[in-house]
């Protein structure tokens, strides 16, 4: 599903953000990326949706060499992905339903197809009865669920989370991770960057540890700091 082959990334200011990354994420897998701020987690994720390109090396998603994508092809490629951010990024004057529907409208989905797709996505994250609420009428956890529904509505092959629980309380954080786990159980590949040690240690998924731009550890069913 995801493959990094000898990937290096150097920013224009000379800072090397990623150093010789080799990584394979299998279809249907759930993995965490952990590491301190500046370790390279976000840079790695941004390569998956072609916001960044490697200085050297190659990145593949769903067998697609991302370097071969022309600029006009990138938006179409991104429809295969779902991305969840820490800050929700909801449109404040649109309801939950409208926020999720907007993700389909901008891709040219036919109006008659939008309603059932949005309803399914909201039901999947447990918000079927709150579809007509505005973000201001919802808790932080509920707003993040709307963001997840928006990321899922196109039925992506890969769901990417960049600190998706960073602004949430512990209970809401756990609820969100349980939702992502259920989504993964349905067959969607999930990759999540997080600082939440407790969640990583409890869930015991694959753990990828970044440090100073290098992939330092790759543990199946791992812990945040490794086994003691």
N, C-alpha and C positions, 0 to 999 in steps of 0.2 A: 504493500500500500504506500509506504513512505521509504525513500532511500536517499541517504546522503553519502556521496562518494568523495572522500578526500577534500571536503569543503573547507575553504578558508575565506574569511571576510575581513578586509581591511578598509576602514573608513577613510574619507579624503584627508582627515587630519592626521593620518598615520597610525591610529589606534587599531590594533588587530583584535576584532571582536570574536572571531571564531578561528580555531586552529586545528586543521586536519581532522574534521569531524567525519566519522564513518558510523553509520547508524541505519538499521533496518527496523521498521515498525510493521508488523504483520497485519493483514486485514482482520478486522474484528477484535483487535487488541486494545487494551486500556493501559496507558502509561502516564506516569508523572515525570515532569522535569523539575528538578529542584536545584537550588544554589543561591548564593547571596546576590544582592543587587549588583549589576554589572558583570555577572558571570557569563552572560551570553544567551540566557534563556529566551528573551524576547526577540533577539536577533535571529535565533534559530527558527522560532515560530513565524516570524515575518517572511522568511524565505519560502515557507510553505504556501503562502497566498501571494507570493511574488511582489511583496512590497519592497523586498531587498533581493538582490542577486549576488551570488558568490563571486569573489574575486577570482578564485580558481576552484575547480571541482564541479560536481554536478548534483542537482537535486531532482528527484523523481517523485511524483505523486500520482497514484493510480496509473502507473506505467508511462506517464507523460513526463518527458524531459522539459523542465520548466524554462530552460534556456532557449528552447525552440519556439516558445510562444511569442508571437508578435504582439505589439502593444494593444491592438484592437481585439486580440483574442483573450487577453487577460480577464476582462469582466465575465466572459462566458465560462472560462475555466473556474473562476471563483464561485460560480453557481453550484459547483460540485462540493463546495466546502461550507461548513458552518463555523463562524468565529464568535466567541463570547469574550467580552472584555470586562475589566474590573468596574468600569463606571457606567455600565448598563447601556448608555447611548440611545435612550428612548426619546422619541419626539414628545415633548410635554403636553401638547394640545391634541394629541391623538389618543384614543382609547387603546387598551391592550390589543383588541381585535384589529384596529386600524394600524397599529405599529407593526404587527405581524404581516398584515395584508400588504403594507407598503413594500416589504421586501420582495413580494411577488409582482406588484404593480410595476416596479422599476425594471423588472426583467421581461416585461411584456406578456405575462401570463394572462390567459383569457379570463375575463370577469366571472364567467360561470364556473370556472375551476377554482377561483380564489376562496370562496366561502367555505367549501368542504375541506380544503387543505388547511385553512386557518383554524377551523373548528377542531380538526384532528390534532394539530400541533398544540393548541391550548389545552385540550383534554389530556394530552400526553404529559404535560407538566402540571396537571392538577388545577388549571385555571379556567375550566370550561364555564363556571358560574360567575366569573369576574371579567368576562370578555369586554364588557362595556364600561369598565372603570378606567379613569385616567391614571397615569403614573403617580400623581400627587395623592390619589386615594388608595394607594397600595403601599405595603411595607417594602423595605429594601429587598427582602427575600423574594417577595412576589414580583417586584420589578425585574429581578434577575431571572426569574422564571419566564417572564415575557421575553426577555432577551434570548433565553434558550429556545423558546418556541420560535422566535424569529429566525434563529440560526438553523433550526430543524425543518422549517416549513418546506424547503426545497428537497428534503430527504437526502442530505449530503452523504457522501461516502466517507468523509472525514470531519470530525467535530474537534475544533481547536479551542482551548480555554486559556486565556492569558490572565492569570490571577483572578478567576471568576468569583472567588469568595473573599477577595481582599477588603471589600467594604462592608462585610456582613458580620453579624454576631455569630457566636459559635453554633447555636441551634440552627439558624438559617443556613450557615455554611454546610453543616452536615446534611440538611435537607437537600441542598443543591447537589452535593456530591452523590447522594442516594439517587437523585433524579438522573444524573449523568451515568451512574452505574446501570440503571434500568435501561437507559437508551443504548448503552454499550451491549447489554444482554440481548437486545433486539438485532444486533449485527453491525451497528455503526462503530467505526474505529474512533477512539477518543484519545486525545493527547492534551494534558493539562499541565501548565506551569503554575507552581504554587509555593508559598512559604509556610503553609500550614502543616507543621510537623505531625500534629495529632491525627489529622485525617489520613496522611500518607501512612503512618504507622498502623492505624486501625485497618485500612482497606487492603493493605498488602498486595498492591498491584506492582507492575514493573516500575522500577525507579531509575531514572537517568540523572546522574549528578554532574552538573556543570561547575567548573571552577576556572576562572580567568580565561574563558573562551575555549576550554578543553573539556571533552567528555571524559571525566575521571573515573566514573563508576557506572555500571549497567547491571542491575540486580533484578532477577525475576522474583516477584513476590517479596520485594525489599522493604526496607525501612529508610526513614529520612537520613539518619546518620549511619546506616549499615548495622550489621549484627554486632552485638557486644560480646 
